[in-house]
């Protein structure tokens, strides 16, 4: 490798401090890397003014999920050739505006699939086995807890809301657990689901039949708030709700109501409507709710893969190569017109 990217600047808005060497491709190619904030600095978000200042003279932007993007930021960055997003979700990036300005947006679609699926599986088991409650009791010296009633996964109906890569990975993992698996996803054909021994059903049927409902859909205009009071009321009394997708898919007040009333037995949540979460959120006070800090895609192995993929996506775009996992391919004609000589 030489100086193919000499003269180019890349702003890494959030970085994984323990994985700095995995961003090395950019420096090896001669790019100037501008380091933003450590990923662990969750309390400080960039404002729009911050992002405008940092991006006005950069050719590439690598970002995660915490800090937003807007058309104003894009318009203030005339040299910007690519936005490379760590992870899957891009609901905080205006894809159409980026396409209009000839800026492709990429993600790392496959690097966290198995990690998120495992996390959803973990939340399911911990919820149905009342792990937080029993751990608290054991640490308090209680070894016989007659008021706790546990369930098994065996012979239950597991519902998957969405059937993309992560839900498919979840389905592979639950195969052999002697369960019925149902899924609703209008964009996935039933023949795909059948390969995983999963039955395709309509939305209401999924809600009515699932003993455990796990959410695996992106946050779109069509999915925002899709789980509300009516939908939770349709679920079985005593069902469990798992969400490792996006918090705003759920109307949180409706979830809280369903849990407080006892209609739902419990919930395992990696995502909330507001992040970082407000500690006054009633969900934190509920013993039957497990909350993790939006880290379902985080594992030592997946972070390495993610950083290397996002860095490759950024480098490829700067080199004039079409990068992997472009989410707004309509940006490419203008991108080529502006940047590919």
C-alpha positions as CSV (number, residue, x, y, z in Angstrom):
1,X,0.0,0.0,0.0
2,X,1.2,3.5,-0.7
3,X,-0.3,7.0,-0.8
4,X,-3.4,6.3,-2.8
5,X,-5.5,8.5,-0.3
6,X,-2.9,11.1,0.4
7,X,-4.6,14.5,0.7
8,X,-7.9,12.9,1.8
9,X,-9.4,13.5,5.2
10,X,-11.6,11.1,7.1
11,X,-13.5,12.1,10.3
12,X,-14.2,9.2,12.6
13,X,-17.0,10.7,14.8
14,X,-17.0,7.9,17.2
15,X,-14.2,5.3,17.5
16,X,-13.6,2.1,19.5
17,X,-10.5,3.0,21.5
18,X,-9.4,-0.6,22.0
19,X,-9.6,-1.2,18.3
20,X,-7.6,1.7,16.9
21,X,-5.3,-0.6,15.0
22,X,-8.3,-2.0,13.1
23,X,-8.9,1.4,11.5
24,X,-5.3,1.2,10.1
25,X,-6.3,0.8,6.4
26,X,-7.0,4.5,6.1
27,X,-3.6,5.6,7.4
28,X,-1.8,2.9,5.4
29,X,-3.3,4.4,2.3
30,X,-2.1,7.9,3.3
31,X,-5.4,9.4,4.5
32,X,-5.4,11.9,7.3
33,X,-7.6,10.6,10.1
34,X,-9.4,13.0,12.4
35,X,-10.4,11.3,15.6
36,X,-13.7,12.4,17.3
37,X,-14.9,10.9,20.5
38,X,-14.5,7.5,22.1
39,X,-17.6,5.3,21.7
40,X,-17.7,5.0,25.5
41,X,-18.3,8.7,25.9
42,X,-22.1,8.3,25.7
43,X,-23.0,11.4,27.7
44,X,-21.8,13.8,25.0
45,X,-23.6,14.0,21.7
46,X,-22.5,16.1,18.8
47,X,-24.8,19.0,18.0
48,X,-25.7,19.9,14.4
49,X,-23.2,22.8,14.7
50,X,-20.5,20.4,15.9
51,X,-21.0,18.1,13.0
52,X,-21.0,21.0,10.5
53,X,-17.7,22.2,11.9
54,X,-16.1,18.8,11.9
55,X,-17.4,17.7,8.4
56,X,-16.9,20.9,6.4
57,X,-13.5,19.8,5.0
58,X,-13.6,16.0,5.1
59,X,-13.9,13.5,2.3
60,X,-15.1,10.6,4.3
61,X,-17.2,10.3,7.5
62,X,-17.3,7.2,9.7
63,X,-20.1,7.3,12.4
64,X,-22.1,5.1,14.7
65,X,-25.7,5.7,15.9
66,X,-25.5,8.3,18.6
67,X,-24.9,11.4,16.5
68,X,-27.4,12.6,14.0
69,X,-27.0,13.6,10.4
70,X,-29.0,16.3,8.5
71,X,-29.2,17.9,5.1
72,X,-27.7,21.0,6.6
73,X,-24.6,19.0,7.6
74,X,-24.4,17.4,4.2
75,X,-24.7,20.7,2.4
76,X,-21.9,22.1,4.6
77,X,-19.6,19.3,3.5
78,X,-19.0,19.8,-0.2
79,X,-16.1,17.3,-0.4
80,X,-17.9,14.5,1.4
81,X,-17.8,11.3,-0.7
82,X,-19.2,8.7,1.7
83,X,-20.9,8.2,5.0
84,X,-19.8,4.8,6.4
85,X,-22.0,3.7,9.3
86,X,-20.9,1.1,11.9
87,X,-23.6,-1.4,12.5
88,X,-26.9,-1.8,10.7
89,X,-29.4,0.9,11.6
90,X,-29.4,4.2,9.6
91,X,-32.6,5.7,10.8
92,X,-30.6,8.8,11.9
93,X,-29.2,9.5,8.4
94,X,-31.4,11.1,5.7
95,X,-30.7,8.7,2.9
96,X,-32.7,10.5,0.3
97,X,-30.9,13.8,1.0
98,X,-27.6,12.1,0.9
99,X,-28.5,10.5,-2.5
100,X,-29.7,13.9,-3.8
101,X,-26.2,15.2,-3.1
102,X,-24.4,12.2,-4.4
103,X,-23.2,10.8,-1.1
104,X,-23.5,7.0,-0.8
105,X,-24.4,5.7,2.7
106,X,-23.1,2.3,3.7
107,X,-23.4,0.1,6.8
108,X,-21.8,-3.1,8.0
109,X,-24.9,-5.2,7.5
110,X,-23.4,-8.6,8.3
111,X,-20.8,-8.0,11.0
112,X,-23.2,-7.9,14.0
113,X,-25.9,-10.3,12.8
114,X,-24.9,-13.3,15.0
115,X,-24.1,-11.1,18.0
116,X,-27.5,-9.5,18.0
117,X,-29.2,-12.8,17.5
118,X,-27.4,-14.2,20.5
119,X,-28.3,-11.2,22.6
120,X,-32.0,-11.6,21.7
121,X,-31.7,-15.3,22.6
122,X,-30.1,-14.3,25.9
123,X,-32.8,-11.8,26.8
124,X,-35.5,-14.3,26.0
125,X,-34.0,-17.0,28.3
126,X,-33.2,-14.5,31.0
127,X,-36.7,-13.1,30.9
128,X,-38.6,-16.4,30.9
129,X,-36.4,-17.9,33.6
130,X,-36.7,-14.7,35.7
131,X,-32.9,-14.4,35.9
132,X,-32.7,-10.8,37.5
133,X,-35.3,-11.7,40.2
134,X,-33.7,-15.0,41.1
135,X,-30.2,-13.5,41.1
136,X,-31.4,-10.7,43.5
137,X,-33.0,-13.3,45.7
138,X,-30.0,-15.5,45.8
139,X,-27.6,-12.6,46.6
140,X,-30.0,-11.7,49.4
141,X,-29.7,-15.2,50.9
142,X,-32.9,-16.8,49.6
143,X,-32.6,-20.3,48.2
144,X,-36.3,-21.4,48.1
145,X,-38.6,-18.9,46.4
146,X,-42.1,-20.4,46.2
147,X,-43.7,-17.3,44.8
148,X,-41.6,-17.4,41.6
149,X,-43.2,-19.4,38.8
150,X,-40.9,-20.2,35.9
151,X,-41.5,-21.2,32.3
152,X,-39.6,-23.3,29.8
153,X,-39.1,-22.4,26.2
154,X,-40.0,-25.9,25.1
155,X,-43.4,-26.2,23.5
156,X,-43.9,-22.5,23.3
157,X,-44.7,-20.4,20.2
158,X,-41.9,-17.9,19.4
159,X,-42.9,-15.0,17.2
160,X,-40.4,-13.0,15.1
161,X,-41.5,-9.5,14.0
162,X,-39.4,-9.1,10.9
163,X,-37.4,-11.8,9.2
164,X,-34.2,-10.3,7.9
165,X,-30.6,-11.5,8.6
166,X,-30.8,-11.2,12.4
167,X,-34.2,-13.0,12.7
168,X,-32.9,-15.7,10.4
169,X,-29.9,-16.1,12.7
170,X,-32.2,-16.3,15.7
171,X,-34.3,-18.9,13.9
172,X,-31.2,-21.1,13.3
173,X,-30.3,-20.9,16.9
174,X,-33.7,-21.9,18.2
175,X,-34.0,-24.8,15.9
176,X,-34.1,-28.0,18.0
177,X,-35.6,-26.3,21.0
178,X,-39.0,-28.0,20.3
179,X,-40.8,-24.8,19.7
180,X,-43.1,-23.5,17.0
181,X,-41.7,-20.4,15.3
182,X,-43.9,-17.9,13.5
183,X,-42.8,-14.7,11.6
184,X,-44.3,-11.7,10.0
185,X,-42.5,-9.8,7.4
186,X,-44.3,-8.5,4.3
187,X,-41.0,-8.3,2.4
188,X,-39.9,-11.9,2.9
189,X,-41.5,-14.8,1.0
190,X,-42.8,-17.7,2.9
191,X,-40.5,-20.1,1.0
192,X,-37.5,-18.3,2.6
193,X,-39.1,-18.7,6.1
194,X,-39.8,-22.4,5.4
195,X,-36.1,-23.0,4.9
196,X,-35.7,-22.2,8.6
197,X,-38.8,-24.2,9.6
198,X,-40.6,-20.9,10.3
199,X,-44.3,-20.3,9.3
200,X,-45.2,-17.0,7.8
201,X,-48.3,-15.4,9.4
202,X,-50.1,-12.0,9.3
203,X,-49.3,-9.4,11.9
204,X,-52.3,-9.9,14.2
205,X,-52.0,-13.7,14.1
206,X,-48.4,-13.4,15.2
207,X,-49.4,-11.2,18.2
208,X,-52.2,-13.5,19.2
209,X,-50.2,-16.7,19.1
210,X,-46.7,-15.8,20.3
211,X,-45.7,-16.7,23.9
212,X,-42.5,-14.9,23.2
213,X,-42.3,-12.0,20.7
214,X,-38.9,-10.8,19.5
215,X,-38.6,-7.7,17.3
216,X,-36.2,-7.7,14.4
217,X,-37.3,-4.9,12.0
218,X,-35.7,-1.6,11.0
219,X,-37.0,1.7,12.1
220,X,-38.9,3.2,9.2
221,X,-41.9,5.5,8.9
222,X,-44.0,2.4,8.5
223,X,-42.7,0.7,11.6
224,X,-42.4,3.6,14.0
225,X,-44.7,2.9,16.9
226,X,-46.1,-0.2,15.3
227,X,-46.3,-1.9,18.8
228,X,-48.8,0.2,20.7
229,X,-51.6,-0.3,23.2
230,X,-53.9,-2.2,20.7
231,X,-51.1,-4.5,19.7
232,X,-50.0,-5.4,23.2
233,X,-53.6,-6.1,24.1
234,X,-53.7,-8.6,21.3
235,X,-50.8,-10.5,22.7
236,X,-51.4,-13.5,25.0
237,X,-51.7,-12.8,28.7
238,X,-48.4,-13.9,30.2
239,X,-46.4,-13.4,27.0
240,X,-42.8,-12.0,26.9
241,X,-41.6,-9.2,24.7
242,X,-38.0,-8.9,23.4
243,X,-36.6,-5.9,21.5
244,X,-33.1,-5.7,20.2
245,X,-34.1,-3.6,17.1
246,X,-35.0,0.0,17.7
247,X,-36.8,1.6,20.7
248,X,-39.1,3.8,18.6
249,X,-40.7,0.8,17.0
250,X,-42.5,0.5,20.4
251,X,-44.9,3.0,22.0
252,X,-43.2,2.8,25.3
253,X,-46.1,4.1,27.4
254,X,-48.2,1.2,26.0
255,X,-45.5,-1.3,26.9
256,X,-45.3,0.0,30.4
257,X,-49.0,-0.2,30.8
258,X,-49.1,-3.8,29.5
259,X,-46.3,-4.8,32.0
260,X,-47.8,-2.9,35.0
261,X,-51.2,-4.5,34.4
262,X,-49.7,-8.0,34.3
263,X,-50.9,-8.6,30.8
264,X,-47.3,-9.2,29.8
265,X,-45.2,-11.3,32.1
266,X,-41.9,-9.6,31.2
267,X,-39.7,-7.8,28.7
268,X,-36.1,-7.9,27.6
269,X,-35.0,-4.7,26.0
270,X,-31.7,-3.6,24.5
271,X,-33.3,-0.4,23.1
272,X,-35.5,2.4,24.4
273,X,-37.4,5.4,23.0
274,X,-34.8,7.7,24.5
275,X,-31.1,6.9,24.5
276,X,-29.1,7.3,26.6
277,X,-32.0,6.2,28.8
278,X,-33.6,8.4,31.4
279,X,-33.0,6.6,34.8
280,X,-36.5,7.8,35.9
281,X,-38.0,5.7,33.2
282,X,-40.6,3.4,34.9
283,X,-39.2,0.4,33.1
284,X,-36.1,0.6,35.3
285,X,-38.1,0.1,38.4
286,X,-39.8,-3.1,37.2
287,X,-38.3,-6.4,38.4
288,X,-39.7,-8.2,35.3
289,X,-37.9,-6.1,32.8
290,X,-34.3,-6.6,31.7
291,X,-32.6,-3.6,30.1
292,X,-29.2,-3.5,28.4
293,X,-27.6,-0.4,27.1
294,X,-28.1,-0.9,23.3
295,X,-25.1,-3.2,23.2
296,X,-26.7,-6.3,21.6
297,X,-24.3,-6.0,18.7
298,X,-21.3,-5.6,20.8
299,X,-18.7,-8.3,21.3
300,X,-15.0,-8.3,21.0
301,X,-15.2,-10.4,17.8
302,X,-18.0,-8.4,16.1
303,X,-16.3,-5.0,16.9
304,X,-13.2,-6.1,15.0
305,X,-15.3,-7.2,12.0
306,X,-17.4,-4.0,12.1
307,X,-14.4,-1.6,12.3
308,X,-12.6,-3.4,9.5
309,X,-15.7,-3.4,7.3
310,X,-16.6,0.2,7.9
311,X,-13.0,1.3,7.2
312,X,-13.0,-0.7,4.0
313,X,-16.3,0.8,2.9
314,X,-14.9,4.3,3.5
315,X,-11.6,3.6,1.7
316,X,-13.3,1.9,-1.3
317,X,-15.5,4.9,-1.8
318,X,-12.6,7.3,-1.6
319,X,-10.6,5.2,-4.1
320,X,-13.5,5.4,-6.5
321,X,-14.7,1.8,-6.0
322,X,-18.3,1.1,-5.3
323,X,-18.3,0.1,-1.6
324,X,-20.2,-2.8,0.0
325,X,-23.6,-2.4,1.6
326,X,-24.8,0.8,0.0
327,X,-28.2,1.7,1.3
328,X,-29.0,4.5,-1.2
329,X,-27.8,3.3,-4.5
330,X,-29.6,6.1,-6.2
331,X,-26.7,8.3,-5.0
332,X,-24.2,6.5,-7.3
333,X,-24.9,8.3,-10.6
334,X,-24.2,11.7,-9.1
335,X,-21.4,10.3,-7.0
336,X,-19.7,9.1,-10.1
337,X,-20.3,12.4,-11.9
338,X,-18.8,14.4,-9.0
339,X,-15.9,12.2,-8.0
340,X,-15.0,9.5,-10.4
341,X,-12.6,10.8,-13.1
